[in-house]
Amino acid sequence: MDELGRMSVDAFKQAEKNPVMVVLDNIRSMHNVGSVFRTADAFLAEGICLCGYTPQPPHRDIHKTALGATETVDWIYFPTTLDAVRALKEKGYRIYAIEQVENSIPLQHFNRDNDKVALVFGNEVEGVDAAVLPFCDGSIEIPQYGMKHSLNVSVAAGIVLWEMV
């Protein structure tokens, strides 16, 4: 680790985190969950909210893609995504769905202003639960120019977290 300049688990736990929370809304794939953990670690996100039927660590298939990030990134489970959104709002987070909806903000035009933000990433097929959208402060959209107008949730998380930090 030293030769690559990586921090230890203890150093990571003590490091100042970026004021960004990731909210996973009913994600089906354990590999996607593990990938988001790894990305959250890479960008020193504050933590991850696992909601609904999103798989939770410890699990071998999550570990396969997380590569140890489940040991570094703080996470909490909520029975519903709406529960997570309400709890984060009470803690002063601005909530943004990562979703293609009317009046969404193109990612390149979003200005975080160093506010605490929570980013809601939706189910691989259905997207962010429609019942959650009215409780969000807005929606952020990743511009896409090809025939396909969707990205894998873990890829979307990587793109958005990079922009946030």
Secondary structure, DSSP 8 states (H G I E B T S, - for coil): -GGGT---HHHHHHS--EEEEEEEES---HHHHHHHHHHHHHTTEEEEEEETT---SS-HHHHHHHTTGGGTS-EEEESSHHHHHHHHHHTT-EEEEE---TT-EEGGG---TT--EEEEE-BTTTBS-TTTGGGSSEEEE----SS-----HHHHHHHHHHHH-
